[in-house]
Amino acid sequence: MSGILKPKSRIPGCDIAGKVEAVGENVKKLQPGDEVFGDISGCGFCGFAQYVCARENVLALKPSGMTFGEAAAVPQAGVLALQGLRDKGQVRKRQNVLINGAGGGAGTFAVQIAKSSGARVTGVDSTEKHDMLRSIGADRVIDYTKEDFTESGQVYDLILDVVTYRSIFDYRRMLRPEGVYVMLGGGSWSRVFQAMLLGPLISMAGSRKMGLLMHTPDNEDLEYLKGLIEDGRVKPVIDRSYPLHETADALRYFEKGHARGKVVITI
């Protein structure tokens, strides 16, 4: 990532949670002993480690009652789902929302955030994730291995696409007039470029809005998510945890695409 002949960041990992060991002289809001979490992708990554150095403005106090593992599962996936639904999608009460890839990291947060906004949520994912999706609030689930959800004739006010394998034109016909399609990234770079190039043109030519969300770490959004978690409206879904020395195995498992929610590295 972000390198020509070799990785720019030799240690991966952007979501962290832990206890502050030391602070610089200009740090004002945090002190040693504080339990924090955050997204350090803007600080050079390096999250898969025993110690990490991060700027104060990318960290927030860990939600009360959460383990470090649960807190580490939140920042990037949770903020990405929040920005896609609230900022780009402008989700509202009684809207019909479809989330493609609902059983993964960002998808499980999206289901819960959409439900907390009063929307009716349809989740698309494989059969083994359906019970979990219902348990976190999905009103309807679709098995993409058995049904082509783009051919169902159902239309939606908002579509959040986490896995990005279908054509943008498939999604366009699934949108109501004034509907919104938001791509969060995912499986196919050709589909990502299609959304980047054609989404703005489709949006200018009609009432439906289609586009790609570029994730931006935001501490205010992280604090907002913390409130939803402490209110009991959102919780991280964790498939499994790996110790730090098995990080490579964790990444191999994650890249298969079958994880229910998040995969966590523990120390």
C-alpha positions in Angstrom: 0.0 0.0 0.0 1.1 3.5 -0.9 4.5 2.3 -2.1 6.1 1.7 -5.5 8.5 -1.2 -5.0 7.7 -2.0 -1.4 5.1 -1.0 1.2 5.4 2.6 2.4 4.3 1.5 5.9 6.2 -1.7 6.9 3.8 -2.4 9.8 0.1 -2.5 8.8 -2.9 -1.8 11.1 -4.9 1.4 11.4 -7.5 0.6 14.2 -6.1 0.6 17.7 -7.2 0.5 21.3 -5.0 0.6 24.4 -3.8 2.5 27.4 -1.7 5.7 27.1 1.8 5.1 28.4 3.3 8.6 27.8 2.4 11.9 26.2 4.3 14.7 24.6 4.6 18.1 26.2 1.9 19.7 23.9 -0.7 17.0 24.6 -3.6 18.6 26.5 -6.6 16.2 26.5 -5.0 12.9 27.3 -2.7 11.7 30.0 -0.9 8.4 31.0 -3.4 5.8 32.1 -6.2 6.9 29.8 -7.9 4.1 27.8 -8.3 5.2 24.2 -9.2 4.0 20.7 -8.8 5.5 17.3 -7.9 5.3 13.6 -4.2 6.0 13.0 -4.3 5.6 9.2 -3.4 9.3 9.0 -0.4 8.9 11.3 1.5 6.2 9.3 -0.4 3.1 10.3 1.8 0.7 12.4 -1.2 -0.5 14.5 -0.2 -4.2 14.7 2.4 -3.7 17.4 2.8 -3.6 21.2 3.3 0.2 21.2 2.3 2.8 18.7 2.8 6.6 18.5 -0.2 8.6 17.5 -1.4 12.2 17.4 -3.8 13.2 20.1 -6.5 14.4 17.7 -7.0 10.9 16.2 -7.8 9.3 19.6 -10.8 9.3 21.8 -11.5 7.8 25.3 -12.6 4.2 25.0 -16.4 3.6 25.4 -17.2 2.6 28.9 -17.9 -1.1 29.4 -16.0 -2.2 26.3 -13.0 -4.4 26.1 -9.9 -3.2 24.2 -10.7 -5.8 21.5 -14.2 -4.5 21.1 -13.1 -0.9 20.9 -10.4 -1.7 18.4 -13.0 -3.1 16.1 -14.9 0.2 15.8 -13.0 3.2 14.4 -12.5 2.8 10.6 -15.4 0.5 9.8 -17.8 2.3 12.1 -16.9 5.8 10.8 -17.0 4.6 7.2 -20.5 3.3 7.7 -21.6 6.5 9.5 -20.2 8.8 6.9 -21.8 6.7 4.1 -25.3 6.6 5.6 -25.5 10.0 7.4 -23.3 12.3 5.3 -23.4 10.9 1.8 -26.7 9.0 2.0 -28.6 11.3 4.3 -30.5 8.4 5.8 -33.9 9.2 7.3 -36.8 7.5 9.1 -38.9 5.1 7.2 -36.6 4.9 4.3 -35.9 1.6 2.6 -32.2 1.0 2.8 -30.2 -1.9 1.2 -26.7 -2.7 2.4 -24.7 -5.0 0.1 -22.1 -6.8 2.1 -24.0 -6.3 5.3 -22.3 -9.1 7.2 -18.7 -7.7 7.1 -17.0 -5.0 9.2 -18.5 -1.8 7.8 -21.7 -3.6 6.9 -22.6 -4.7 10.4 -22.1 -1.2 11.7 -24.2 0.2 8.8 -27.1 -2.1 9.6 -27.2 -0.9 13.2 -26.7 2.8 12.4 -29.4 2.7 9.7 -31.8 1.0 12.2 -31.0 3.6 14.9 -32.0 6.2 12.3 -35.4 4.6 11.9 -34.8 3.1 8.5 -36.0 -0.3 7.2 -32.9 -2.3 6.4 -32.4 -5.1 3.9 -29.0 -6.9 4.2 -27.3 -8.8 1.4 -24.8 -11.5 2.3 -24.2 -15.2 2.4 -26.5 -17.7 4.2 -24.2 -18.3 7.2 -24.4 -14.6 8.2 -28.2 -14.3 8.1 -28.9 -15.1 11.7 -26.3 -12.6 12.9 -27.8 -9.9 10.6 -31.2 -10.5 12.0 -29.8 -10.3 15.6 -28.4 -6.8 15.0 -31.6 -5.5 13.5 -31.9 -6.3 9.7 -35.5 -6.4 8.7 -34.9 -8.6 5.7 -31.9 -10.6 4.5 -31.0 -11.7 1.0 -28.6 -14.6 0.1 -26.6 -13.4 -2.9 -25.5 -17.0 -3.6 -29.2 -18.0 -4.3 -30.8 -14.8 -5.5 -29.8 -11.9 -7.8 -31.0 -9.1 -5.7 -30.6 -6.6 -8.5 -33.3 -8.4 -10.5 -35.9 -8.6 -7.7 -37.8 -5.5 -8.9 -37.5 -4.0 -5.4 -36.5 -0.3 -5.2 -34.8 1.5 -2.4 -34.3 5.0 -1.1 -30.6 4.4 -0.2 -28.2 1.7 -1.3 -24.9 1.3 0.6 -22.4 -0.9 -1.4 -19.6 -2.4 0.7 -18.3 -5.1 -1.6 -18.5 -3.5 -5.0 -18.9 -6.3 -7.5 -22.0 -5.2 -9.5 -22.3 -2.6 -12.2 -23.4 0.9 -11.2 -26.2 0.5 -13.7 -27.6 -2.5 -11.9 -27.9 -0.3 -8.8 -29.3 2.6 -10.7 -32.5 0.7 -11.6 -32.9 -0.3 -8.0 -33.1 3.3 -6.8 -36.3 5.3 -6.4 -36.4 8.7 -8.0 -34.4 10.9 -5.6 -32.7 7.8 -4.3 -29.0 7.6 -3.4 -26.3 5.0 -4.1 -23.1 5.2 -2.0 -20.1 2.9 -2.8 -17.7 2.4 0.2 -15.1 0.5 -1.8 -14.4 -3.2 -1.7 -13.9 -6.1 -4.1 -13.4 -4.8 -7.7 -11.2 -1.9 -8.7 -12.9 -1.7 -12.1 -16.2 -1.1 -10.3 -14.6 1.5 -8.1 -13.3 3.4 -11.1 -16.7 3.0 -12.8 -18.4 4.7 -9.8 -15.7 7.5 -9.7 -16.1 8.3 -13.4 -19.8 7.6 -14.1 -21.4 8.3 -10.8 -21.1 12.1 -11.1 -22.4 12.0 -14.7 -25.5 9.9 -13.7 -26.1 12.2 -10.8 -26.0 15.3 -13.1 -28.3 13.7 -15.7 -31.2 12.8 -13.3 -32.6 12.9 -9.9 -30.8 9.8 -8.6 -27.5 10.4 -6.9 -24.6 7.9 -7.2 -21.1 8.2 -6.0 -18.1 6.9 -4.1 -17.2 7.8 -0.5 -13.6 8.2 0.3 -13.0 7.4 4.0 -11.7 10.3 6.1 -10.8 9.7 9.7 -12.8 12.1 11.9 -12.6 12.3 15.6 -16.0 14.0 15.9 -17.6 11.1 14.1 -15.7 8.7 16.4 -17.2 10.5 19.4 -20.6 10.3 17.8 -20.2 6.5 17.4 -19.0 6.3 21.0 -22.4 7.8 22.0 -24.3 5.3 20.0 -22.3 2.4 21.6 -22.8 3.7 25.1 -26.5 4.1 24.4 -26.7 0.5 23.4 -27.8 1.2 19.8 -24.6 0.0 18.1 -22.1 -2.8 19.0 -19.1 -4.2 17.2 -19.6 -7.7 15.8 -16.4 -9.7 16.2 -15.8 -13.0 14.2 -12.6 -14.0 16.0 -9.4 -12.8 17.6 -5.8 -13.7 16.9 -2.7 -13.1 19.1 -0.2 -10.6 17.7 2.2 -13.3 16.6 -0.5 -14.8 14.4 -1.3 -11.6 12.6 -0.4 -13.1 9.2 -2.9 -15.8 9.8 -5.5 -13.2 10.7 -4.9 -11.4 7.5 -5.2 -14.6 5.4 -8.5 -15.4 7.1 -9.8 -11.8 6.6 -9.0 -11.6 2.9 -11.1 -14.7 2.2 -14.1 -12.4 2.7 -16.1 -14.7 5.0 -15.7 -13.0 8.3 -18.8 -12.1 10.3 -18.0 -8.5 11.2 -14.5 -7.8 12.4 -11.3 -9.7 13.0 -9.2 -8.5 16.0 -5.5 -8.7 16.9 -4.9 -9.0 20.6 -1.8 -8.6 22.8 
